[in-house]
């Protein structure tokens, strides 16, 4: 159905060339960039006054675990590295119910949206008894909120009794996983540039799944033409685990099972050597950089410059709220900028790189070239920020100010031409009621 064109008029600043007077949106897409000194050529465009806003492409989150919002700042998991951190949390995650998951994913998506995020992934791999429809719960929450999603049907089939980390109660057998993966894709996956819900397949990690499941999942993704996702090279412990269990490094293990290719994006990517980076670049496999989680767990830092020099695309992910303890994507890209600026110096990285990672770079991770850039023909996914807070007072460069001065909250967000955040709030969402529901669910899980 055709909609009235909207002219996002005269922005304070815009992250696009040749759009000094803004852009025109119609039927969910960007149809015109309006140069400085010009008027829109699109007939009948209704103006939205953006003179107080900085306009950027909608941010894209490439790695998250929504359910983990229920275990933020949990004492039992504090001050631990990845493996003992997981061991402390798995028994609590095993108590996840459909009601708790709905609250968790709603909190995660809402927090992301309010930070300027228009597209998010989620890596859900915990399936205790009674939670068979986890992906369906996430789909319904995304539809209510209006956010674009790439949800993964995650999996684990290697439990403690098999030498893995997760307890027996949250893993499934290979046949169950593969059958449900096919069902979820058939039921929910949309194709084409206007897709609001897409599905990827995502075994959790080399230390929680069997080689057979990795290989069969890759074959299924090829058959169904969907993307692949997993954690890789996050810690030195993982390298040692793979070498002890499989006789090879994690990337070798991945390639052996048919995963090294353009449909795959990987979370973290901290401990790749130079040769492995070249192999990733040649394969067009991309990386989700999760700066806050990596710092909190003291895992290390993704070598983004060496990665990009090797042709590896970089996106940004907030990671789970139990290892980041937040789902603010604008703050995440700022953290990535600061971490990598300290590593590489002022001449190698700028705030523009961090914005690029969270937009075009992340769009490449999720396989959506029509996202992540303000350009004619692209999806009308936009984030608009005001600079009327104390933190921005005195700022000269409005776009740089978003990163350097620490923007937290978008004033307006548009997904597919529809406003999903208005005046810093999500229409129809009772935040106070959501917090009460979510907090009660978290308390029940901690109490057992």
C-alpha positions as CSV (number, residue, x, y, z in Angstrom):
1,X,0.0,0.0,0.0
2,X,1.4,3.4,-1.0
3,X,2.1,5.9,1.7
4,X,2.6,9.6,1.8
5,X,6.3,10.5,1.2
6,X,8.1,12.1,4.2
7,X,10.8,14.7,3.8
8,X,13.2,14.5,6.7
9,X,14.0,18.1,6.4
10,X,17.0,20.3,7.1
11,X,18.8,18.0,9.6
12,X,21.4,19.6,12.0
13,X,23.8,17.0,10.5
14,X,23.4,13.9,8.4
15,X,25.7,10.9,7.8
16,X,25.4,11.0,4.0
17,X,26.9,12.8,1.1
18,X,24.8,15.2,-0.9
19,X,21.9,15.3,1.6
20,X,22.3,18.7,3.2
21,X,18.6,19.3,3.2
22,X,17.8,15.8,4.2
23,X,16.1,12.9,2.5
24,X,12.7,11.7,1.3
25,X,11.1,8.4,2.4
26,X,8.3,6.7,0.5
27,X,6.9,3.1,0.9
28,X,9.6,2.1,3.3
29,X,12.5,3.2,1.2
30,X,14.8,6.2,0.7
31,X,13.7,7.7,-2.7
32,X,15.7,10.9,-2.7
33,X,18.6,12.7,-1.1
34,X,18.0,16.5,-1.1
35,X,21.2,18.5,-1.6
36,X,21.9,21.8,0.1
37,X,20.0,24.6,-1.5
38,X,17.5,22.4,-3.2
39,X,13.9,21.3,-2.8
40,X,12.6,17.7,-3.0
41,X,11.7,16.6,-6.5
42,X,9.3,14.0,-5.0
43,X,5.7,15.4,-5.2
44,X,3.6,15.8,-2.1
45,X,6.3,15.1,0.4
46,X,5.2,16.0,4.0
47,X,8.0,17.7,5.9
48,X,9.3,16.5,9.2
49,X,11.4,19.2,10.8
50,X,14.8,17.6,11.6
51,X,16.6,20.9,12.3
52,X,17.3,19.8,15.8
53,X,18.4,16.3,14.9
54,X,21.5,14.4,13.8
55,X,20.4,11.8,11.3
56,X,22.4,8.6,10.8
57,X,21.6,5.2,9.4
58,X,19.8,2.9,11.8
59,X,22.4,1.0,13.8
60,X,22.6,-2.8,13.4
61,X,23.4,-5.1,16.3
62,X,25.2,-8.3,15.1
63,X,25.5,-10.3,18.3
64,X,23.3,-10.6,21.4
65,X,21.7,-13.1,23.8
66,X,18.4,-11.6,24.7
67,X,17.6,-14.0,27.4
68,X,20.6,-12.9,29.4
69,X,19.0,-9.6,30.4
70,X,17.5,-11.8,33.2
71,X,21.0,-12.3,34.8
72,X,22.6,-8.8,34.8
73,X,25.1,-8.0,37.5
74,X,24.8,-11.4,39.0
75,X,27.2,-11.8,41.9
76,X,27.9,-15.5,41.2
77,X,29.2,-14.6,37.7
78,X,31.2,-11.5,38.6
79,X,34.9,-11.3,38.2
80,X,35.2,-14.6,36.3
81,X,36.6,-15.4,32.9
82,X,34.5,-16.9,30.2
83,X,34.5,-20.7,31.1
84,X,33.8,-20.3,34.8
85,X,31.4,-17.4,34.0
86,X,29.4,-19.8,31.9
87,X,29.5,-22.6,34.5
88,X,28.1,-20.1,37.1
89,X,25.2,-19.0,34.8
90,X,24.1,-22.2,33.0
91,X,22.1,-23.6,36.0
92,X,20.1,-20.3,36.2
93,X,19.5,-20.2,32.4
94,X,18.3,-23.7,32.7
95,X,15.2,-22.3,34.5
96,X,14.2,-20.2,31.6
97,X,10.4,-20.3,30.9
98,X,8.4,-18.9,27.9
99,X,7.1,-16.1,30.1
100,X,10.5,-15.1,31.3
101,X,11.9,-15.2,27.8
102,X,9.2,-12.9,26.5
103,X,10.0,-10.4,29.1
104,X,13.8,-10.7,28.5
105,X,13.6,-10.3,24.7
106,X,11.2,-7.3,25.0
107,X,13.6,-5.6,27.4
108,X,16.6,-6.3,25.1
109,X,14.9,-5.1,21.9
110,X,13.4,-2.0,23.5
111,X,16.7,-1.0,25.0
112,X,18.3,-1.5,21.6
113,X,15.7,0.5,19.8
114,X,16.0,3.4,22.2
115,X,19.7,3.5,21.5
116,X,19.1,4.0,17.7
117,X,19.1,0.3,16.7
118,X,16.8,-0.6,13.8
119,X,18.0,-4.2,13.1
120,X,19.2,-6.7,15.6
121,X,20.3,-10.3,15.7
122,X,19.9,-12.7,18.6
123,X,21.8,-15.9,19.4
124,X,19.4,-18.1,21.3
125,X,20.8,-21.6,22.1
126,X,19.3,-22.5,25.5
127,X,16.3,-24.9,25.2
128,X,15.2,-26.3,28.5
129,X,12.1,-28.3,28.7
130,X,9.0,-26.3,27.8
131,X,10.8,-23.7,25.7
132,X,10.5,-25.4,22.3
133,X,9.0,-22.2,20.7
134,X,11.7,-19.8,21.8
135,X,12.2,-18.3,18.3
136,X,8.4,-17.9,17.9
137,X,8.3,-15.9,21.2
138,X,11.1,-13.6,19.8
139,X,9.3,-13.1,16.5
140,X,6.1,-12.0,18.2
141,X,8.0,-9.6,20.4
142,X,9.8,-8.1,17.4
143,X,6.5,-7.6,15.6
144,X,5.0,-5.8,18.6
145,X,7.9,-3.4,18.8
146,X,8.5,-2.9,15.1
147,X,12.2,-3.8,15.0
148,X,13.9,-5.6,12.1
149,X,15.4,-8.9,13.3
150,X,17.7,-11.7,12.2
151,X,17.0,-14.4,14.8
152,X,19.2,-17.5,15.1
153,X,18.0,-21.0,15.9
154,X,21.0,-21.7,18.1
155,X,21.9,-25.1,19.5
156,X,24.0,-27.1,21.9
157,X,24.3,-30.9,22.0
158,X,27.6,-31.4,23.9
159,X,26.9,-31.3,27.6
160,X,28.9,-31.9,30.7
161,X,28.7,-35.6,30.5
162,X,30.2,-35.4,27.0
163,X,33.1,-33.1,28.0
164,X,31.3,-29.8,27.2
165,X,30.3,-27.0,29.5
166,X,26.4,-26.8,29.6
167,X,24.3,-29.0,31.9
168,X,22.4,-31.9,30.3
169,X,19.0,-30.1,30.8
170,X,19.7,-27.3,28.2
171,X,21.0,-29.4,25.3
172,X,19.2,-31.3,22.6
173,X,20.1,-34.1,20.3
174,X,21.2,-33.6,16.8
175,X,18.1,-34.9,15.1
176,X,15.8,-32.6,17.2
177,X,18.0,-29.6,16.5
178,X,18.1,-30.1,12.7
179,X,14.4,-30.8,12.4
180,X,13.5,-27.8,14.4
181,X,16.0,-25.6,12.5
182,X,14.2,-26.5,9.3
183,X,10.8,-25.8,10.8
184,X,11.8,-22.4,12.1
185,X,13.2,-21.3,8.8
186,X,10.1,-22.5,6.9
187,X,7.8,-20.8,9.4
188,X,9.5,-17.5,9.9
189,X,12.2,-16.6,7.4
190,X,11.3,-13.8,5.0
191,X,13.3,-13.1,1.9
192,X,13.9,-9.9,-0.1
193,X,15.0,-6.3,0.8
194,X,11.8,-5.6,2.8
195,X,12.2,-8.6,5.1
196,X,11.4,-7.8,8.8
197,X,12.1,-11.3,10.2
198,X,14.9,-13.6,9.0
199,X,16.4,-16.7,10.5
200,X,20.0,-18.0,10.7
201,X,21.4,-21.2,12.1
202,X,23.8,-20.9,15.0
203,X,25.4,-23.8,17.0
204,X,26.7,-22.1,20.1
205,X,30.5,-22.8,20.0
206,X,33.0,-25.5,19.3
207,X,33.0,-26.5,23.0
208,X,29.2,-27.0,23.2
209,X,28.4,-28.9,19.9
210,X,29.7,-31.9,18.1
211,X,31.5,-31.8,14.8
212,X,28.6,-33.7,13.2
213,X,26.2,-31.0,14.3
214,X,28.5,-28.3,12.9
215,X,28.7,-30.1,9.6
216,X,25.0,-30.9,9.3
217,X,24.0,-27.4,10.2
218,X,26.3,-25.9,7.5
219,X,24.8,-28.3,4.9
220,X,21.2,-27.3,6.1
221,X,22.0,-23.6,5.8
222,X,23.3,-24.2,2.3
223,X,20.1,-26.1,1.4
224,X,17.8,-23.5,2.9
225,X,19.9,-20.5,1.8
226,X,20.2,-18.9,5.3
227,X,23.2,-17.5,7.2
228,X,25.4,-19.2,9.8
229,X,26.6,-17.8,13.1
230,X,28.7,-19.0,16.0
231,X,31.2,-17.8,18.6
232,X,34.8,-18.2,17.6
233,X,38.3,-17.3,18.9
234,X,36.9,-15.4,21.9
235,X,39.5,-16.7,24.4
236,X,42.8,-18.5,24.6
237,X,40.9,-21.2,26.6
238,X,38.9,-21.9,23.5
239,X,42.0,-22.3,21.4
240,X,43.4,-24.8,23.9
241,X,40.1,-26.7,24.1
242,X,39.9,-27.1,20.4
243,X,43.5,-28.2,20.2
244,X,43.0,-30.7,23.0
245,X,39.6,-32.0,21.8
246,X,40.0,-31.8,18.0
247,X,43.7,-31.5,17.3
248,X,43.4,-28.2,15.5
249,X,42.7,-24.5,16.1
250,X,39.1,-23.1,16.0
251,X,39.3,-21.8,12.5
252,X,40.7,-25.0,11.2
253,X,37.8,-26.8,12.9
254,X,35.3,-24.4,11.4
255,X,36.7,-24.9,7.9
256,X,36.8,-28.6,8.2
257,X,33.1,-28.7,8.8
258,X,32.1,-26.4,5.9
259,X,31.7,-23.1,7.7
260,X,34.3,-20.9,6.1
261,X,32.4,-18.8,3.6
262,X,30.4,-15.6,2.9
263,X,27.2,-16.8,4.6
264,X,29.0,-17.1,8.0
265,X,29.6,-14.3,10.5
266,X,31.4,-14.9,13.7
267,X,31.2,-13.4,17.2
268,X,34.4,-12.0,18.8
269,X,37.3,-13.1,16.6
270,X,40.0,-12.0,19.1
271,X,42.6,-14.8,18.8
272,X,43.2,-15.3,15.0
273,X,46.7,-15.2,13.7
274,X,47.8,-13.4,10.5
275,X,47.3,-16.4,8.3
276,X,43.8,-17.0,9.7
277,X,42.8,-13.4,9.1
278,X,43.8,-13.8,5.4
279,X,41.7,-16.9,5.1
280,X,38.8,-15.2,6.7
281,X,39.1,-12.3,4.3
282,X,39.4,-14.5,1.2
283,X,36.3,-16.4,2.3
284,X,34.4,-13.2,3.0
285,X,33.5,-14.4,6.5
286,X,32.7,-11.4,8.7
287,X,33.3,-10.6,12.4
288,X,31.1,-9.1,15.1
289,X,33.2,-7.0,17.4
290,X,31.8,-7.0,21.0
291,X,34.0,-4.5,22.9
292,X,32.1,-4.2,26.2
293,X,31.8,-8.0,26.7
294,X,35.4,-8.5,25.8
295,X,36.5,-5.9,28.4
296,X,34.2,-7.2,31.1
297,X,35.3,-10.8,30.8
298,X,38.9,-9.6,30.1
299,X,39.0,-11.8,27.0
300,X,41.1,-9.4,24.9
301,X,40.4,-7.2,21.9
302,X,39.5,-8.0,18.3
303,X,42.4,-6.9,16.1
304,X,40.1,-4.8,13.8
305,X,42.7,-3.0,11.8
306,X,44.6,-6.2,10.9
307,X,41.3,-7.8,10.1
308,X,40.2,-5.0,7.8
309,X,43.7,-5.0,6.2
310,X,43.1,-8.7,5.4
311,X,39.7,-8.0,3.9
312,X,37.6,-9.1,6.8
313,X,34.4,-7.1,7.4
314,X,33.8,-5.8,10.9
315,X,30.4,-5.3,12.6
316,X,29.4,-4.3,16.1
317,X,27.5,-6.4,18.6
318,X,26.5,-5.7,22.2
319,X,26.7,-9.4,23.1
320,X,24.7,-10.8,26.0
321,X,23.4,-8.7,28.8
322,X,25.1,-10.9,31.3
323,X,28.6,-10.1,29.9
324,X,27.8,-6.6,28.8
325,X,25.0,-5.9,31.3
326,X,23.5,-3.5,28.8
327,X,21.9,-3.4,25.3
328,X,22.8,0.1,24.2
329,X,24.3,-0.1,20.7
330,X,25.3,3.6,20.6
331,X,27.3,3.1,23.8
332,X,28.7,-0.1,22.3
333,X,30.1,1.5,19.3
334,X,31.7,4.2,21.5
335,X,33.3,1.5,23.6
336,X,34.6,-0.1,20.4
337,X,36.0,3.2,19.3
338,X,37.8,3.9,22.6
339,X,39.2,0.4,22.9
340,X,40.6,0.4,19.4
341,X,41.8,4.0,19.5
342,X,43.9,3.0,22.6
343,X,45.2,0.1,20.7
344,X,46.0,1.7,17.3
345,X,46.4,5.4,18.0
346,X,44.8,8.6,16.8
347,X,46.1,8.4,13.2
348,X,44.6,5.0,12.5
349,X,41.1,5.2,13.8
350,X,38.4,7.8,14.2
351,X,34.8,8.0,15.4
352,X,33.8,7.5,11.7
353,X,35.2,4.0,11.8
354,X,33.1,3.0,14.7
355,X,29.9,4.5,13.0
356,X,30.8,2.6,9.9
357,X,31.2,-0.7,11.8
358,X,27.8,-0.3,13.4
359,X,26.1,0.5,10.1
360,X,27.6,-0.7,6.8
361,X,29.9,-3.2,8.5
362,X,27.1,-4.7,10.5
363,X,24.9,-4.8,7.4
364,X,27.5,-6.9,5.7
365,X,27.5,-9.3,8.7
366,X,23.8,-9.9,8.4
367,X,23.8,-10.1,4.6
368,X,21.6,-7.0,4.1
369,X,23.3,-4.6,1.7
370,X,20.1,-2.5,1.6
371,X,20.6,-1.5,5.2
372,X,23.3,0.5,7.0
373,X,23.6,3.5,4.6
374,X,21.5,6.5,3.8
375,X,21.3,6.0,0.0
376,X,18.6,6.1,-2.6
377,X,16.9,2.7,-2.9
378,X,18.0,1.6,0.6
379,X,15.5,0.7,3.4
380,X,14.3,3.8,5.3
381,X,15.9,2.7,8.6
382,X,17.1,5.8,10.4
383,X,18.1,7.0,13.9
384,X,17.7,10.7,14.8
385,X,19.5,12.1,17.9
386,X,19.1,15.5,19.6
387,X,22.0,17.3,21.0
388,X,20.1,19.2,23.7
389,X,21.6,17.4,26.8
390,X,24.4,18.7,29.0
391,X,26.8,16.1,27.6
392,X,26.7,17.8,24.2
393,X,27.0,21.4,25.3
394,X,29.8,23.1,23.4
395,X,30.2,20.4,20.8
396,X,31.2,21.7,17.3
397,X,30.9,18.6,15.1
398,X,27.4,17.1,15.6
399,X,28.1,13.6,14.2
400,X,31.4,13.3,16.1
401,X,29.6,14.4,19.2
402,X,27.3,11.3,19.1
403,X,30.4,9.1,19.7
404,X,32.8,11.4,21.6
405,X,30.2,12.9,24.0
406,X,28.5,9.6,24.5
407,X,25.0,9.7,23.1
408,X,22.7,7.3,24.9
409,X,19.2,7.7,23.6
410,X,17.7,8.4,20.1
411,X,14.8,10.9,19.9
412,X,13.3,9.3,16.8
413,X,13.9,5.9,15.1
414,X,12.4,4.8,11.8
415,X,12.2,1.3,10.5
416,X,11.0,0.7,7.0
417,X,9.5,4.2,6.8
418,X,7.6,3.8,10.1
419,X,8.4,5.7,13.3
420,X,9.1,3.1,16.0
421,X,10.6,5.6,18.6
422,X,8.9,9.0,19.0
423,X,10.2,11.6,21.4
424,X,12.5,9.1,23.0
425,X,9.8,6.5,23.7
426,X,8.4,3.4,22.0
427,X,4.7,4.0,21.3
428,X,2.4,1.7,23.2
429,X,5.1,0.2,25.4
430,X,4.5,0.5,29.2
431,X,8.1,0.6,30.4
432,X,7.3,0.6,34.1
433,X,5.1,-2.5,33.7
434,X,7.8,-4.2,31.6
435,X,10.4,-3.5,34.3
436,X,8.2,-5.0,37.0
437,X,7.4,-8.1,34.9
438,X,11.0,-8.6,33.9
439,X,12.4,-8.0,37.4
440,X,10.0,-10.6,38.8
441,X,11.0,-13.2,36.2
442,X,14.7,-12.6,37.0
443,X,14.0,-13.0,40.7
444,X,12.1,-16.3,40.2
445,X,15.0,-17.7,38.2
446,X,17.6,-16.7,40.8
447,X,15.5,-18.2,43.6
448,X,14.9,-21.4,41.7
